[in-house]
Amino acid sequence: MNKKKDLSQEDKKTWEDYIKDPSDIYDKDKSNQKIIRKERFKFDLHGFTLDEANKKVKEILLFCIKNKYRELLLITGKGMHSTSDKDAYISKDFGKLKFSVPEFIRSDFETNQLVVSINEAEVKDGGEGAILIKLKNL
């Protein structure tokens, strides 16, 4: 077996300098990584007031975008147990979360920029009592 020659001081210094900043090394593992997006985040808004629900929805939308979710399923309920029917001065439709939350998202500039579409959920996901929001890929 042959003994390796000792490195010269100049070669040793060059190598140490290179190790400090190996920016031109191609990282094959990094290029093979795929961004994994989670499919759906689900949140139940039962019991929230309109104002609380709107604040929570904004918070959840920001969380979902940050964590790469594709969809947000909001359970709003159908408004069947709402007490707004007893007051003649309150809208029977627009006091319900299922109507006010989508309107809030559309009217709020920051949340509107994060959303592709807002639709009623499929029956298996809650139907009239849920909203399915498709999120942008940011």
N, C-alpha and C positions, 0 to 999 in steps of 0.2 A: 504494500500500500504506500502510495506517495504522500509525503507530508505536504500540506498546503503552505504556500508562501504566506508570510505575514503581510497584512495590508500596510501600505504606506500611510503616513499621516495625512497626506493630501487626499487619498482615496477614502480614508476613514471619515475625514471632515465632510467631504462631498456627500457620502452616504448619510451621515447624521443630519446634514442640512436638508437632504431630500426627504428623509423620514418626517421631518417637522411639518412639511407641506407637500404631501403627495397628491396635489390637485389634478395632475394629468393621468392618474391611474384610473382605468375604466373599472367600475364596480358592476360586474355582471349580475350580481344578486339584487342590487338596487333597481336595475332596469327591468328585472323580471317581476318585481312586486306590482301587484294590481291594487288599485284603490277599491276596497270592498265597501259597497254601499248597502246599508241595511234597507230592507224593503219598507216597513211601515212602523210608525210610532202611534200608539193608541192612548187617548186620554179622555176621561169622563168628566164632563163639566156640570153634572148634576149638583145642585146646591149652591152654585155660584150665582152672584148677582150679575147683572149685565156688565157693570163696570169691572168687577173682579174677573169675570170671564174674559173680557177683552184684554186686560193686562196679562192674564195667564196665557192666553192664546199667543200674544206677541212674544212672551218669554219662551213658550214651547216652540214656536216657529224658528226662533233664533237658535235654540238648542238643536232642533232637527237639522237645520242647515249645517251647523257646525259639526254634527255627528254623522253627516252624509246619509240621512234618511231620504227615501224617494217620495213617501206619502205620509200624511198625517190624518189619522182617523179621529175625529172629535165626536164624542157621544154627547149630544145636546138634549136628548129627550124630545118628545113630540109637543110638549107644553100642555098636556092634558090635565095636569094637576095645578096649573097656574091659577092664581087668584085674580088675575087681571080681568077676568070675565065679570067680576062684581063691580068694577069701576067703569062707568060709562065714558070717562075721559081718557082711558088708556086703550091703546090699540090692542085688539085681540091677537093680531099677528106680529106686529113689530116689537112687542115686548118680549117675545120668545127668543131664546138663545139661537134656535135654528135659523132665524131670520136675521137677528142682529149681529151675530158673529161673522157671517160672510160679508155683511155690509161694512163692518168695522175693518176687516182685512182689505177690502177693496178701497176704502176711503183713506186708510193709513198708508202714507207713502212708503215707509220702511217695510211693512209687511207685504204690501202689494208687489214690491220688487222681488220677493222671494217665492212667489206663487205662480204656477203655470195655470192651474184651473181649480175651481171650487164646485163640487157637485154633491148631490144627495147620494148617500152611500147605497150600495146594493142591499137587497133585503137580508142577505146572510150576514152583512156587517152592521145592520141596524136600520136600514131603510130610511123612512122619514125622520127617524130620531137620531140620525148621525150625518155628519158631513165628511166627505172624503176630499182632502186637499192634496193635489199633486205639486211637488216642490221642484224648484229649479236646481240644476246641477251646478253649484257654484264651487 
